[in-house]
Amino acid sequence: MDWGASWDFLWHFFVIFAWIAYLIVLFQILVDLFWRDHTTSGWIKAIWVFFLILFPWLTALVYLIARGKGMAARAREAAARAKTETDDYIREVAGRSPAQEIADAKALLDSGAITQAEFETLKAKTLSR
């Protein structure tokens, strides 16, 4: 067995792992800088990007130490905002609640537009959803 080839494989595996880990951290930092952080000026953002290119690991580590807490808070806020928007969209698309539909059917029944049997059918359909 050639131990040199095994160590080469492990070294390449480690280098590829480190590169992928850095890319993940880099993209998280860039998303935080440009999409979530609206308080930092453009010049400061440019300086961060410059140093991320010049000294990638050191700058990423400094960024995570210096701004990690704010980064997590901004990520939570973005997730909460996305959930609220999704919930609002679902409510809008889903239409009216069963109680609203039954109330509307009752108003139609009271006005004489539908019969009692039609009201019961509409109520049963609404409650079965």
Phi, psi and omega in degrees: 000133181269104183291332179297320179292324179294316179294323176299317179299314180296319179297316178296320178299316179296317180297316179295318177299314180296320180296315179295318178298318178296318179299320178297313179296317179301313180294324176296319179294315181295319177297317179297317182294312192262339183247332185254326184267106181259004183260338181279138182287163180297325179294318179295319177299318179296321178296317178301314181296318179304311181289331175296328178280319184286311180233077192300305185292316182297314181295319178298318179295316179297318180299314181295325179287315186284323188237012184298320181294315177294325178298317179294320179295317179295324177294319177297316179298319179295320179293319179295318178297318179295321179295317179299315179297320178295315179299317179298318179296316180298317178298319181295317183283326184292336179091209186276160178282159177303323179296321179294320180294319178294320178297319178294320178294322178296321178296321177294320178296315181296328180278350179088007181288331177229162179271171178299320180296318179294321177299314180297321179296313179298319180295317179296318178298316182295318181287339181277351180283000000 
